[in-house]
Amino acid sequence: ATMRCCRWVRQFLLDFCRLRQDLVAMAQEHAQELSGLRLPASWDLDAWARICFGPGGDDPGHGSKLTADESKPAATTVAEAGAAAVLETGPGTCSSGAGTSSEAQAPGTSDAQLGSQEQGPGDGSGQGTGQGSDQGSGPGPLVEPGVGIDQISGPLLRTVLSMDQVRVVALIQHLVAELDDLGWLSYSRSQWLFALSAVIEKPVHLDTGAAFRSLLRKCCRLRADLQHSGDEHLPRLNTLIAVAGGYFGQDEQLVKLVADQELN
């Protein structure tokens, strides 16, 4: 079981690295389109809370109760953008991290959708161009018309790719700090943490490294409190443990599963 777990962690970390590379390429391809999107300032935490969780705020079940019709209005997810089936895992445990469940799915691979409009800090209107390349067989637009942010739960691909590193770092640190005071990890928060981790640049600053270390500890504590291996929270906890502990180097055992040069 431990061997299967370690194989899962290694494969996930390699897939996560490829996902990050694909997102960089996508951001470059759609740079002109993304430049038209207005986002809140990094310090405007109320505006970011509305973007992350909607007007109702976060709660234990947030983002996990969408129906099939609600969850796929127009979509590509952050995780689907780079790699299909990012995670598959078998039972077992590996250090602090990776798997005691039968299957784990990366947060964002089922419910986080791609939309056409983001709310700015003021009027809430969508400012993006909504236009992508339609030449030949190249990538299509990042945006589908007619889908507002209030219709979607989870990190929009367009939002995440439009964020500069100041915003990415500030939001990761804020979401982790909030999580430290909670007794649960909602699906929406796990989606955002996964998505932001996929676009933050390495090497990370010491403060950001401390945030990932705090995230690892919190996820391990929450996982230890689960009552059974079929708990719906287990996949999202395993995923973030692998990201924080393995990819961002906060667990020495997980780090050993993949050579540094493979994660560059």
PyMOL commands that set and color helices and strands:
alter all, ss='L'
color gray80, all
select helices_A, chain A and resi 2-29+31-34+45-53+68-71+78-82+149-151+157-162+165-180+187-199+206-224+234-247+252-255+260-263
alter helices_A, ss='H'
color red, helices_A
deselect
rebuild
show_as cartoon
